[in-house]
Amino acid sequence: MGCKFQDQGGIYIDDDALIGHNATLCTLNHVQDPARRASMEHAPIHIGKRVWLGANVTVLAGVTIGENAIVAAGAVVTKDVPANAIVGGVPAKVLKMIEPKAR
């Protein structure tokens, strides 16, 4: 509910991903060069299998979130997240690794 997906750069969401309310996925960014700042650059976002994005998460262009990762509510993800990681904060940092249990 209330999610915003800016998909011009491409958004790929694998199976069993959970996306909390008000999540924002941004695949566009302005160019840093002041003379070209009105121009846009785009890069895809990839959300891996069984990822859980908490409420109010922002994921920026070019980020891949690895399988089984959890992104804590309110986090701003500016860099790739490894598989099985729990990340949080602004910018998001690895807080803990998940040890998957055998089924």
Summary of the structure (lengths in Angstrom):
residues: 103
radius of gyration: 14.0
end to end distance: 31.6
largest distance: 55.6
contacts: 317
relative contact order: 0.18
helix: 3%
strand: 39%
